[in-house]
Amino acid sequence: MRLFPDASILDIDLGTKKVEKRTLPGETYRQYPGGSILGLYLLMKEMDPKVDPLSPDNMLIFSVSALTGLPISGISRMVVTTKSPLTGTIGDSQAGGFFPVHMKGNGYDSIVIRGKADSPVYIYIDGDDIQIRDASNIWGKVTGDAEEAIRADLGEKNVEIAQIGPGGENLVNYACIINMCNRANGRNGTGAVMGSKNLKAIVVKKKNGQKAYDAQDFKELSGSVKTKLENNPSVAGLGKYGTAGDVESFSDEGFLPTNNWTKGHFPEGAKSTTGETMYNTILKERDTCFACAVRCKRVVEVPGLVDPLYGGPEYETAATFGSYCGVSSLEAVCLANQLCNMYGLDTISCGATIAFAMECYEKGLITKEDTDGIELEFGNADVLAPLIEKIAKREGFGELLALGSKIASEKIGNGAQDLFMGVKGQEFPAHMPQYKPAVGMVYAVNPFGADHQSSEHDPFLVMPADSQERINVAKIGMVKGYDNPFEIDDEKVRFAFDSQCYFSMLDSLCLCQFVWGPSWELYGPSELVNLCRSGIGWDTSVFELMRIGERRINMMRRFNAMAGFTKADDKLPKRMFEPMPAGPSEGVQLDEKKFNEALELYYAYAGWDSETGNPTDTILRKLSLGWLLKQ
């Protein structure tokens, strides 16, 4: 085995225009081997967690991993780390596509952005050639037009572009960063931070990926993907129908969030907005990320309405603009997805905030006078497009909704706070804690707000024995079987914490969870260890990898503690503890007493302080994070 490689850091101060290239020694990089944990390490070494998220003092860090660029499925991911303007917590956001491999190909594991440019700029990277270029004529353009303008300005088509749209320029709290015009670093408002720095885009010249350390073993691992796909109907179905393939089945079970989470059944619209209907009607093609055989990305087209350049909706988008809002029109959902990708808005927070406003409207907390004359009833598909544009431009009623539904609820008052469906200011994704209590626990404790991709989901505990065995290899295994996913007990708490550590590790290695997860996905934990060895010569173990995931979670909680957060912020909305109305899930609710007891056990299991819910000095030292005690 060879020594762990050094990390290459590109550090750019937009205020002073200073560009610095530096390295992180391999022995340190191995503890923080990329993605989320590398960004956290760089940020927490230098930045005060109390900074204003939209001030020049906030850092914006793009990171890939030591594995990025290897030619195998599920490996082209990128993480953006910053302080979130939506939540005030640590901000963390992942995206796929081709930008990550070309960022790595240019020789950089992280790009650190500091300060604020005097006027709009974009950054062009071609190996050692780093240019900070004027973007005054590109500022204000939607993503598709901006990509064309940047390529014309450079006289170069052979580039990948990560950029913000007008939503980021106008500092919408849930603005995101878009590459390929359809891959989003969504959640947490990373695009607003980028906009606050007057940075329109980062552009990288296309370069080759990296070669495997052990070519023969790596070829055997990567070459098995065809057989794995043939033998894995879950992943094959994901590729065929996309993540939106679950919309109708979730509704039939009674756990598709509908009308701002007031019910879980959407019989009038689930079938029309599900992935199978999309596949049979408007799907133009299946897109993919670098070297990935799954091809789960949607590309849809509705002539004269929806442009395939902007991809197609994922499950969360189909739900937040569909069932959340009571909208049954697939075309309206696809147009909403397109507009969010054009303007650079997170589809989950945007759709959920509109759904929140609809419930406020129907309850009389806001009126047509407040909404610029828009009738915000559930089911009114015609309001989606104009509202998205108002939000992106922060015009009229859009100014309020651009803040996110938590802050908007506080401004509306009169009980509107109870209609906010989220945690720490971040809106819920479309997976219901009443059905998935372990996911609900992770929603509550997750450092950057409610997130569905931060742990394995409860139903996988009732999967076949081969999936259970894979979980056992990852040390996430259960000591007993489960007959249903609704149960809350001690083992469910352990499952929530351990699977969160596993997924945290995946976000640090920049691996796709649909390919490299612990249970139903293509490759399992043992093959992940093989990937590290054959790919880059890293002689590792599941234990070391899980420790990386746990280290990341504790770093995030430590950041939040320094910013003033405690366990008091780990709360689900009270609606989760109320019986669900008529439908397949009638009467189902989270048991509040059991749930709160489970949270207390989670803190104990994590080794966190029982009063604050934050990492103790002991757990930080155990995870080689003693240096944080001096921050």
N, C-alpha and C positions, 0 to 999 in steps of 0.2 A: 504494500500500500504506500502511496505517496503522501507527502505532507499536505495538509489542508491548504488550498490556495489562499492568497491574500485577496481582500476585496478592494476594488478600485472605486473611489468616491470622486464625483465631480461636484464641486461646491461653487455656486454662482450667487453673488450678491448683486441684485438688480439695482440697488441704490447707488453703489459705488462702481458697478460694472466690473468688479474684480472676479476673475475666474481662477480657481485653484483646483489642482488635481492631487489627491493624496491616497494613501493606501491604509487599509486596516489589516494588521497582521493576521495570518492564518489561524493562530491559536485563539485570537479573539473572534474572528469570523466564524469559527466552528461553533461557538456558543450562541452566536446571533447570525445564522447562516443565510439570511436574506429576507426579502419580503417585509412582512409586518414587524418582525422582531428586530431586523436590522434598522428599519426606519425609526423604531422606538429607541434603540440604543443611541443612534446619532442625535435624535431630538432631545432625549432626556439627559444627555451629557452636557447640553448647552442651554436649553430653553427653560424659562420659568413657566410652570404650568398655569400660572395666574394671568398670563398675557391675554390681551384682547384678541380673539381669533381673527379679526379683520384688520389688525394693526400690522405694520411692517415687521414687528418683532416675532410674529408667528412664523414658524418654519414650515415649508411644504416639501416633502421628501418622496421621491419616486424610487421604488426599490424592486429589483428582481432577486433571483437567488443563485447560489452556486450551481444549481442544476439547470437553470434556464438556458435554452438553446439546444439541449440534447434532442435528437429527432425521435420522439416517442409521444404517444397520445397524452393529453392532459397536463402539459408541462409549460405552456406559454401563458403565464399569469404575471400580473404586476400589482403592487400595493402602493397606495398613496397614504402617507402618514402626516397628520397635522393636528392642530386643536380645532375641534368642530364648532362652527358658528351656530349649528342647529341645536346642539346639546350642551355645549360648554365643557364636554368631556374630551378625552383623547378621541381623535378622529382616525378611522381606519376604513379603507375602501379597496376592493379588489376588482380587476377587470382582466379579460382575456384578449384574444386577437393575435396580431402579429407584431405590434409595437414592442412587447417585452423582449422577444428574441432579438430584435434589431437593436434595441437599447443595449442588450448584453453583447451583441456582436460588435458594437462600437467600443467596447471595452469597459463599460461602466455597470457596477452593481447597484449603485445609488446615485441619484441626482438630487442634490440639496439646493433648494431655492430659498434665498433670504431677501429681506428688504422689499422695496417697492420702486419700480421704474417711474421716472418722471412722466412718461407718456407710454401709450401702448407699445409693446414689443413682443416678438417671439424669439425663441432660441433655436438655432440650427446647429446640429451636432453631426460632424463627419469625422469620426475618430478623434484625433487631437485638434482638429479645426473646430473651435467653438465660436459661434457668432451670435451676438445679441442684435437683432435686426428690427427695424421700425415696422410696427403693425398698425399704424394710424389708419391706413386705408382698408384694413381688414377688420378692425374693431367694429362691432355692430352687425357683422354678417352671421347668418346661421351657419351651422357646421359644414353642410355640403358646399355652400358658396365659399366659405373660408378655405376649405381644402383646395379648391380650384385656384383661389387667389394666391395662396402660399406657394403652390407648385409653380404658378406663373411667375411669381416674384423671384423664386430661386432658379427658374429655368431648369427644373429637375423634377421628374415624375417618380423617380425611384426612391421614395421616402415613405415613412410612416409618421402620422401626425396625431398627437394627443392634445386636445384643445378644449376650450370652453366656448359655449354659445352666449347669446345675449343674456341668458339667465345668470350665468356666472359673472358677466360684466356688470350686471345690475345688482349683484350681491344677494340673490335669492338664497335664503338660508339652506335650501336643499338642492342647490345647483350642483351638477356633477361634471366630470371630465370625460370627454368622449374621444374614442379613437375609431377609425374606420367608419365614422358617422353612425355607428350602431352598437359599439361596445362601450359600456359605461363604468367608470369608477363612480358608482352611485353611493347613496347614503352619506350622511354626515356633513354634506355641504362643502366637499373639497373644491368644487368649482368656484364657490364664492371666495374661498381663500385665494385661489389662483387669480380671480378677477380683482381682488383687493390689491394684488401686487402689479396690476396692469400687465399681466402676462397672458397673452392670447393663446399661445401654443408652444409646445416643445416638439421639434421636428428632428427625426433621426434618419440618417442615410441607411438604406438597406445593406445589411452585411450578412455574412455566413454565420450559421450557428456553430456550436462547439462540437468537437469530436469526442466520442466515448473513450474512456480510459482503457477499458477491456472490450475491444471491439466485438469479439466473438460472443462473450456472455451477454453483452448489451444487445446484439443482434437477435439472440435467442429470446430475450425478454421482449423486445419491441416487435419481433416477428410473430409473437403469439397472439397479437391483438385480433386478427381475423377469426381465429378459433374461439377466442374469448367472447367476441361479439355474437358469434353464432350460437354459443351456449348460454348466453345471458339475455333472456327476453326482456328484463327490466331496462338494461342499457340500450338494447336494440330498439325497444319501444320509445325510449327517450330520444334516440336519434331520429326515429320516424315522425313522431308527433310533437317533439319538443317538450319542454317542461309544462306547457299549457295542456298537455294530455290529461292532466289530473282534474281539470275544472269540473267536468260532469260527475265523475265518481265521487269527488269530495262533496258536491251538492247532494247527491243521492244518499250519502251517509249522514248528511246534516251538518257538515263541518266546513262549508264554504262561507266565509264571512260575507254577509249581505246587508245592504242598507246600513252601513257604518256599524257593523257587528251587532245589530239588533236581532238578527236571526242567522241561521246557518244553512238555509235551504233556498235555492234560486231556481225553481222549476221552470220559470218563464224565460230564463236566459242562459242557463249553464250549457245546454247542448249547443246553442248557437255560437258560443264563445270558446268552446273547448278546442284542444289541439287537433282532434280528429276532423272536426268541421273545417278548421283552418287548412288542414292537409288536403281535404277533398274539394276545396273551393278556391282559395286565393293564394295558396302557397306556390311561389314561383320556383324556389330551389331551397336546398339545405346547405347552409354555410358552415364553416368550421374555423377553428383556430390552428395555429402552426402545428403541423405534423399530427393532427388529431383525426382518428378514424371514426369517431362517434358522430360528428356532423349534426349536432343538436340545434344549431342556430337557425332561426326562421328568417326567410326572405319572402315577404308577401308583396303582392301588387294588386291594387284596385285602380284600373285606368282612370285617369283624371282626378284621382283623390289621394291614393297612397303610392309613394315612390319606393321601389325596392332598394334604393340606395340606403334607406334608413332601417333595413332589417325587418323584424317583426316582433310581436309581443311574446314575452316569457309568461309563465304561469302567474307570477306576482302582478304583472302589468294587466293581464287579462282579468285578474280578480279585482285589482284596485280601481281600474276604470270601468270594469264590468259589474260584477256582483256588488262590490262596495257601494257603487253609485246606482245600483238597480238598472244598469244599462244592458240591454240584450243584443245590441247591434255590434256584430264583429267588425264591420267597417269603421264604426265610430271608435271602437277600442284601438284598432290599428292606426287610425288617424291620430288619436291621442298619443300613441307610442311614437309615431313619426314626429309629431310636434315637440315632444319631450327630447328626442334625439337631435332635432334641429336647434332647439333653444338651449339644450344642455341642462335638463331637469331630471331629477330622480323620479322615476315613474311611481315608485311605491309611496313616497311622501306626497307627491303631487296628487295622485288619485285619492289617497286617504284623506288629504286635507280638503279636497273638493267634497268627498263623502261626508266629512265632518260638517262642512258648511251646509250641505243639504239637510242634515238632521237639525242643525240650528234653525234653518229656514222653516222646516216643517213644524218645529216646536215654537215658532214665533219669536225666537231670540234675535233674529235678524229679519229684515223685510226687503221688499223690492227697492226701497229707497237706499238701503245699504249696499245692495248687490248691483247697482247700476241698471236696475230694471230687469235683471235676469231672473227668470222663474226657476228656482233651484230645487224643484221637486225631484225625488228619487225617480229614476227611469227616463229622465229627460236627456237623451243623448245629444241633443243640439247644443247644450251648454258647455260641453267638454272643451271643444276647440277654442271658442272665444275666451273661456276662463284661463286656459293654459297660456294663451297669448297675453292676457292681462297680467298673469302672474310673472311671466318671463320679463315683461316690460315694466312691471310694477306700476301699472296704471289702474286708477280707480279702485275697485274692490280687490283687484289683484295685489295691491300694496299690502293689505292685511293678510291674504292667503300666502304671500311670499315669505312670511315669517315662520310658517309651519303651524300645524293645528294646535300645538300646546300653547304657544305664545298668543296665537289668535284667540284661543279659548279664554285666556286670562284677560285679554282686552275686551272681549264681548261680555264676560261675566254672567251673572244671573243663572248660574248652574251649568254654563257651557263647559266648564272645566271637566265635568263628569262625562262629557261626550268625546273627549280626547282619548283615542285608543292607541296607547303607546307607552314607552318607558324612557325616562330621562330625556324627554323631548323628541324622541324619534318614533315615528309612526310604526304600528305593527305591520309586519309582512302577513301574508294570507294563510297562516297556519294557526289553528285555534288551540290555546292552552287547555280548554275544556276537554279536548280530544287528545292532546299531547302535553301532559303536565310536566314532563322533563324538559320539553322545549319551553314551556312557560317559565320554569325555574331559570333557564338560561336567558330567556328574554329579560327576566328581572335582574339578574346579577351581571349580565354582560356589560363590560365597561363602556362600550360606545352605543348603548341603547339596544332596543329590541332587534334581534337579527336571527333569521331562520337558518343561516349557513354557519353557525358557530357551534353546532353539536349535531350528533345523530338524532333522528326522530324516533319517538316511542314505538310506532308500529313495527319497526325493524326488530324489536324484541320478540315478536311472534313469527319471525321468518323461519324458513327451513333450517335444518341442523347445520348445513354447510356454511351458511351465513353466520350462524351463531359461533361456529368454530373460528371463523375469521376474526370476529369480535374478540374471542378469547385470546387469540394470538397477540392482539393489541393490548391485552390486559384491561379490556373494557368489559370482559365477560361477566355474565350473571352466575350466581351460585344456584339459581333456581330458574325454572321456566316461567313464562307468562302466558296466561290464557287470553288476556286482553291488554290493550295499551293504556287504559284509563287509570290504572292503579298508581297510587302514590305510597311508596314505602322506602325503607332504608336502602334497598338495592337500587331502586329507581334514582335515588339521590346520587349514589356512587356512579351509576351509568351516566347521569347528566354531567357530573364533573369530569370523569375520565374521557368521555367522548368529546367534551369541550376541549380538553387538553389535546386530544388527537387532531381535531379540526384546527385548533390553534397552530399546531405543528404544520399542517398542510398549508395554512396561510403564510407561514414563515418560509416554507420551501417553495412557495408559489406553485402549488400543484392543484389541479382541478379536483374538487371533491366528488364529482360524478365519475371520475376515473380512478382515483387513488384513495377512496374512502375505506372505512373499516368493515363494511358488511356486504352490501349488494353490488358494489361498483365493479369495474373491470379488474383492477389489480388490488391485492390486499396488503396487509402490513409486512408479511414476509417478503413479498416482491418489492415493496418500497425499500427495504434494507438492501436488496439486491441492486435496485436502481442506483442507490448511493454508491455502492461498491463498484459496480461495472461502469457507471456513468462518469464518476469523477475520482474514483479511487479512495472513497471515504469508507473506512472500515468502522461501521457504526452498528447500532442495535436498536430494537424497538424501545428499550429503556431510555437510551440517550435521546431519541427523537421525541418521546413523550415528555421528557424533562424540558426540552426546548419549548414545547407547547405550553407547559405549565409556567415556565419562566416568562413567556410573553404575557400570559394572563395576569400574572402578578405585577409585571411592569406597568401594565395598563391600570390596574387597580391602584397602584402606588401613584401614578400620575394623577388620577382622579382624586385620591386622598389629598394630595398636595394642592389641588384646585378647589378643595372644599367639599367633596362628595363623601357620603357615608352610606351605610346600609339603609338609611331612611329613604334613599333614592331608588332602592331596589323594589319598587312597588308596581303591581299590576292594577289596571283600572277595576273599580268595584263591579263593573258589568261582568267580568269573568267569573264572579262568585254568585251570580244570580241565575236562576233556572232559565234555560233556553226555551223560547216559545214553541208553538205548534210546528210540527215537521218531524223528520226522522230522528232528530236529536232532542225532542221535547223533554224538558225537565233536567237535562244534563247540565251540570255546573261543576266548577272546581270547589272542593271542600276547603274553605278558607283556613280553618284551624289546621288541617293536615298540611296544607300548602305552606303555611307560615312555619310550622314545625320542620318541614322538609328544608326550607331555606336556612333555618338555624343549623340543621345538620350539615347542610352544604358548606356553610362558613367554617364549621368545625372540621369537616373533612378536608377543606382547602388549607386549613391552618391559619385562618384569619381571626382577627380580634372579635370576640363575641359582642362587644359594645358597638364598635364602628363598622364591622364587616370589612375592614381593610387589612392588608398583609401585615403580619407581625414582623418584628426584627428577626426573629428566629427563622421564619419561612424565607425571608429575603436572603439571609445568609446561607441557608440550605441550598438555595437555587443560584448561588454565586452572584447574588445581587447586593452584597453588603455595601458596594459603592453608592447605592441609592440612598443609604442612610446619611450620607454626607451632603446630599443635594439640598 
